[in-house]
Amino acid sequence: MQKSFLLGVSVGESFAEFSLLSDSKPLAQKRVYLSRENLKQSLLQFVTENSDKKPELAFVSLRLPKKLLNYNLSGAVAHVTTEGFEHWLEVCGKTETLTNKDLLFSVHERVLANGDIETPLKLEDLEAIAAKLQMMDCKKVCLHFLHSAANSAHLDQAHEFLTAKGLEIFVPEKTDNPHEVSRWNRNALNATISGVFADRKTEILKALDGVVAEKDIHFLSSTGKIFSDDKSQQISSLFSASTALGLQLGAQEQADVLYLGLENFLLISGAEWSTSWESAWGSVEVPHLQTKELGIQPTLGVSLNVFGHFDFATHQEGWEPGPMFLGRGQKPSLLDLWAENSKLTKLQGLEDRFSVQGIQRFKNTLFALSKISQTRDSDLGHFTKDMQSLSMQRLAMEAYLQRQNKKMIVTGPLASVFANAFKKDPHTTLHADEFSESQATALCGFKALQETL
């Protein structure tokens, strides 16, 4: 009997991993550092090297860098709202704005909460806005009309009219969510990253061209389901991999999942759901398994605190340019403390990227900081171990205090590096599988597909 194969692709902000499975068991796996390797070429090379195991289906979780949600990087989008609500999202937001103020427009229309039309929409208002957008060379438009979920007549009219003008229109997805702000925020962010998302998706489709039929390549949403309408799901994909991990590992074991990835340390519930994401732009409608980003993270900066003692910063340095052990980074980070740990140095995707000069520069930086610190012990090895111990203790304590289930599963590429933090916890199980994201994506996606048949 011929075996069937599944391909799981998990694309993150700085890394991508691929898993080829048969009967839920991995046959071949690979991780690539996207700052140094091309996604399309790496995926193509992976499937070519395993051409004897041609997958029938492919499942993808695609997480774009959150920095690209900033319209200054991905391009501003025009917002057309009900008159009087032009600045509503900004007023209800937090630290970030969704678009340029010059691209905020309004029309005189009103639909009541019960769906009755109080003020009809005038197409002449839209004509004037379309003319301005053409002059500004803005091609993307978000339509945010109050109570359009109760009666979409005006929304549909505007959509049809502006589409005829050659504009790309984004409208809030029809859901049971009564909160306009979270619906509008989701729509606005979807529009902002639509171009980047489409480019990333095209890379994956081209890499698999001739290997897997396009109709058999499926993208996962934040609910662990398969989606086809890209316009309403780009922002949802931020949580697709974490939800897949929660459903595949946590739900089955009735446990929380602590995912120790190269980019993030996440605590994922196996049963509890969130209806929204509290972002820098305010509440965004994104149903997903509850996911908590821990205070301790893999690329947190290492520096002296106000008391002159070594401590961790409150923000991640990220992988661009990355930890100092890669040779390009200029600031010490948490993972640099493990630069000579054999479990880290053998990790696929990093194993050939450690720089002797970078590691030495990290040691020199730490030594220089020790000279101006309040640390009495100037032995480099001693306070490196102290910092390692501190990070372990904080990780274990945070996970213990924040988990909702008594049981917890620890998994991810860095699980083996930090395993000692949990060895005394009888309710914690270590799954030292460094490719758990791509495996969970494949298995969760396959299950979701089976449910639709």
N, C-alpha and C positions, 0 to 999 in steps of 0.2 A: 504493500500500500504506500502510495506516494505521500510524503510528508508535506504539510502546509507551513508556510513561514509568515511571520508578522514582523514589520519594521516599526520600531518606536523612535521618534525623533524629538528631542527636547532641546529647544533653542532658548538660551538665556541671554542676559545682557553681555556677558563676556566669554561664555563658554557654550558649546553645543555638544550633546552626546547622542550617540546612536546605539540602538540595541536590536539585534536580529534574533528573534525568538522562534522556538518550535515547541508546541505543547507547554507554553508558559516558561520554558527553560531557555536561558541565553546561550546562543551559539557563537556569536561574535559581537564585540562591543568596542566603541571608540569614543574618545573625547578630544575636542579641538579647542584651542585658545583662539578666539575670533579676532583678537588684536594682531595675531601673527599668521592666521590661516584663513583662507576664503571658505565660507560656508558651502557654497555650491560645489567647488572643487573637492572639498573634503568629503562631502556626502557622496558625490559621484565616485570618488576613489574607494570609499567604504563598500558601496554596493558592487563595484567592479571586482574588488578583491574577494568578494563573497558571491560571485556570479553563479556558483553551483547551488546557492541557496536563495533563489529568486523569490522575494516576498510577493504574496498575492494582495496584501493590504498594507497600507502605511498609515500611521496615526501620529499626529504632530501637535505638540504644545509649543506655542510661539510667544515668547515674552520679550517685548521690546524694552530697551533701556528707558527708565522712567524720566530721564532728563529730556527725552524726545517729546514728552508731553508738553513741554514748554513751546509755545507758539513761535518764539524767537528762533528756535532751532528747526522746527518742522514746518513753519509757514502759518501765517495768520489766516483765520477763517471768518467770513462775515456772519453776523448774527442778526436775524430779523425777528423781532418780538412784538407782542401786543403792546400798544402804546402805554407808556407809564412803567414798563417793566424792562427797559433797556439795560439798566444797571443792577437788576435784581440779583443775578448770579455773583456779581462782584461784591455786593452788599452782604450776601449770605456766605461768601467764600472765606478763605483764611489768608494765606500768605502769597498765593499766586493768582494771577489774572488769566483769563481764558483767551483773550484776543486783544488786538489793538483797539483803542477807543474810537478811532476813526472808522472802524468797521462795524459799529453798533447802529442798527437802524430799527425803526418801529413803524407799525401800520395801525391805522385807526380801525380796530375791530374788537369785538368782545363776544365771547361765548360764556354763558353762565355755568355754574357748577353742575346744574342738572342737565346741561346739554342744549338749553334753549339759546338761540341766537338773539342777542340784544342789539348788537351793532354789526350790520353786514360788512364784509370785506370789499374794498374797492380796488379793482385791478389797476387803476391809475396810480395808486400809491406804490404798487409793486413795479410799475413801469419806470417810475422815477428812480427807484432803488436799483433796478437792473442797469439803467443807464450809468449811474454812478459807479457801480461795480465794474462795468466794462471799461470805464475811464481809469479805474484803479488797478485794472488787470487782475482782479480777484475772481477765481473760478469756483470756489467752494462756499456754500451757504448753509448755515444751520437755521432751521425754522423752529421757533419756540413760541407757540401760541397758547395762551392760558386756557385750560380746560379742554384742550384738543383731544384728550383721552376720552372725554364724555361725548364729544361731537367733533369729528375730524373734517367736517365740510370745508372750513376755511383753510385748514392745513393742506387738504387735497387740492384745493383750487390754486393755492400759492405754489405748491409743488409742481403741478402741471404747467403753470404759467412760466415759472423761472427755469424749469427744465427746457422748455421750448426756446428759451433765450440762450441756451448752450451752457448753463451753469450746472454744477454738480450739487445736488441737494441732499441734505441730511436731516432726517426727522426723528424724533424720539420713538423708540420701539414701543409698540402697544403691549402694555403689561397691566397688572392689577395694582401697580404702585401708585398711590394717590399723591405722592410727594413730587411736585413739579420740579423743585430744585435738583434733586438727585437724578431725575430723568433727563433734565436739560444738561446737567453737567456731564452725564454719560454721553449724550449725543455730541456735545461740543468736543470732548476729548477724543471720541471716535473719529470725528471729522479731522481733528488736528493731526492724528497719526495715520490717517488712512493711506496716504501716499507711501510712507515708510513701510507700513505693514504690507501693502501690496507688493512693494519691491522685494521684501524678505520672502513673502509667499512665492513669488515668481522664481526666486533663486532655488527654493526647495522643489518646486514643480519641474524646473528645467533639469535639476540634478537627477530626478527620478524619471525623466522622460525616456520611454523605451524600456523601463524596468517595471514600473507600476503604472497602470492606467490612471489617468487623472481622476476619473470617477471613483477610484478606489483609494485615493489619498484624502484622508479626513483630518480636519482640524478640530481640536477640543476646546470647549468653552469653560467658563469658570464653574459650571455645574457638573462637569464631567460628561457632558453630552456633545454630540457632533453638531457643528453648525455649518451652514452654507451661505448665509447672508452676512458677508464681511462688514457691511456698513454699520451693523448694530452690535458687532461682537469683538472688534479690535481690542477695546479696553478690557473686555471680559477675559481675554487670553492671558492677561497678567497673572491670573490665579488658576489657570488650567492645570499646570503641573502640580501645584500644591494640593488642589482638590483631588487630582488623580492619585496622589500619594495617600491622602487621607482615606479615600474610598477603597483603594486597593490594599493598603496595609492596616490602617487604623480601624475601619469599619469591620473588617473581617475578624480582627483580634480584639475588638471592643477596647481599643487603646488610643491614646494620643500618639502622634508621630512627631519626633524631634528630628528634623532634617538638617544635617550638618553639611551644607553645600559649600562650594568654593566662593560663591557670591553672597550667600545669606545663611544665617542660622534661624530656622523657622520652627515654631511649635504649632502643629496642625491638629485640629480636633478630628476625631474619627466619626463624630455624630452631630455636633452642633453647627448650625448654619448662620451666616451673616447675610443680611439682605443688601448691605451697602458697604462701601469702602470709604473711610474717613481720610480723604486725601488733602494735599496742600491747596486744592481748589474748592474744598468743601465736600459734602456728602455726595458720593457717586453710586448710582444704582448698579451694583455688581453682586448678585447672589453667589456666595462661595462658602466652602467649609471654613469655619473660623480659623484664621491664621494670625499668629502673633510673631512679630519680628522682635527677637530678643535684644536686650541692651548690649550684650556681648556679641560681636560680629567678627568674621575672619580678617577683615582688613581695617579694623579700628586702628587709629593712630596711637602710637606710644609716645608719651611725652611726660614732662614734669607737671604736677598739679600745683595749685596755689600754695601748698605747704612745702613744695620743693621735693616731693616724693614721686617716684615713678608711678604712672597710672595710665589708664586708657582714655582716649578722647571720646567724645559723644557722637562723632560722625565717622563714616567709613572713608578711607582713602581710595577704595575701589581698585580695579585692575587696569586702569589707564592712568599712569603707566604701570601700576601694580606694585607689589611688595619690593623691597630693595633687593631681595635675593634673585630677582629676575635680571638685575643689572641696570634697569632704567629708572626705577623708583628713587625718589630723593628723600622720602619721609619714612621712618620706621613704622611698621604696623605689626599687629598681633601675630600674623603668620610668620613674620621674620624670626620670631622667637623659636620656631620649629624648623628653621632653614636647614639644619643638619640632622633632622629626624629622618630615619630611613623610610618610615611609612609615608612621609610627605614627599620625599625625593623620588620615590618609586611610583608616585601617582601618575596614571596615564594622562597625557596632555601637558604635564609639567616636568616629566622625568628628565628631559634633555634641555631644560631651560634654566637650570640653576647656574648662576654666575658666581665663580669664586671671588671675583672682584666685588660683586654686589654684596655678598655675604660679609666680606671683610669691611666694606664701607658701613654696613649696618652695625657691626661690632665697634667700629671706630666712633660712630655717632653715639651709640649707647655709652661708650666709655667717656666721651666728651660731656655728655649730659650728666653722667655720674659725678663729674668734677665740680659741677655747679649745683648739685643736688644736696639734700639733707641726708642722703644715704651714707651710713658710716662704713658699710662694707663695700669696698671698691673692686672686689673680685667680680669680673665680668660673668663668670660661670654661675656664681652664687645668685646675683640678682636676676639673671636670665631665668634660672630655675624658680626664683620667687615669683616672677611675673607669669611664668607658665602655670604655677600653682594657683595664683590669683585668678587667672582666666578660667581655669578648671573649676574652681570653687564657685565663681560667679555664674558660670554656665550651668552647673549642677543645681545651684540654688534657684536660679530663675526658672529653670525647667520644672523643678519641684513645686515652686509656689504658684506657677501659672497654669500647670496642666489641670485639666478637668476630670480626667479619668485616673483611677489609681494606677492602671497599667500604662506603660509608655514604651514605644519602640524607637530606638535610635538607629538612624540609617543615613546614608549619604557618603560622598567621597571622603569626608574628613572624620567619619565615625570612628575609624580605627585609630586615628591620631588622638582623639579626645575620649577614647573608651574608658580610660582609668577614672574619669570623673564620675562614672556611674557603676563601678564594679561593686560598691557596697549597697546598692539599691536593689532589693530582691524583686521589685515589681517592674524593673526595667530590663528589656531584652535588646541585645545588640544585633542588628542586621548589618554586618559589615559589607554591604553591597554598594560599591561606589557608583553604580549605574542605575540606581533605583528610580530616578526620575524618568528616564527613557523607557524603562521596563514598565513602570506604572502607567505611563502614557499609552503604550501599546495595549496593555491588558485592559485598562479602563475603557479605552476607545473601542476595543473589540467587543466588550460587554455592552457598551452603549449602542453599537451598530446592531448587535444581535437583537436588542430590545425593539429596534425599529422595523425589523423584518416580520 
